[in-house]
Amino acid sequence: MLSQRAKRNLILCLLLRRRQKYAVRKNYRRFDAHPFFAKRGQFGAFAHVFPDLLKDNVKFFGYLRMTKRVFYKLLELIEPR
């Protein structure tokens, strides 16, 4: 049977380990900013980034919040005839 002090030390060690585990996970990031978005400042907000958006459906949706199909449908509706 563990003494009161041993139990307290064990609990403190487990809590400390848990805190360290979550601290490492919280600070982990693959990129500070995705390289795709880093080009925005270099080339311009839309005109030069759009060709890269067309290559990647996930980035396209993340940038414009719509699919390519919806984008082109809206473009068709607002284009001059």
DAURTA-V263540 format. One record per backbone hydrogen bond with DSSP energy under -0.5 kcal/mol. CO is the residue of the C=O (numbers start at 1). NH is the residue of the N-H. E is the energy in kcal/mol with one decimal. If there is no record, write none. Layout:
# DAURTA-V263540
CO/NH/E
CO/NH/E
This chain:
# DAURTA-V263540
3/7/-2.4
4/8/-2.3
5/9/-2.5
6/10/-2.3
7/11/-2.5
8/12/-2.4
9/13/-2.3
10/14/-2.3
11/15/-2.5
12/16/-2.4
13/17/-2.5
14/18/-2.3
15/19/-2.4
16/20/-2.3
17/21/-2.3
18/22/-2.1
19/23/-2.0
20/24/-2.0
21/25/-1.7
22/26/-2.4
23/27/-1.5
24/28/-0.7
25/28/-0.7
34/37/-1.0
34/38/-1.3
35/39/-1.0
36/39/-0.6
37/40/-1.0
38/41/-0.5
38/42/-0.6
39/43/-2.7
40/44/-2.5
46/50/-2.5
49/52/-0.7
49/53/-1.8
50/54/-2.0
51/55/-0.7
52/55/-0.6
52/56/-0.7
53/56/-1.0
56/60/-2.4
57/61/-2.4
58/62/-2.4
59/63/-2.2
60/64/-2.6
61/65/-2.4
67/71/-2.3
68/72/-2.8
69/73/-1.8
70/74/-2.5
71/75/-2.6
72/76/-2.2
73/77/-1.6
74/78/-1.6
75/79/-1.5
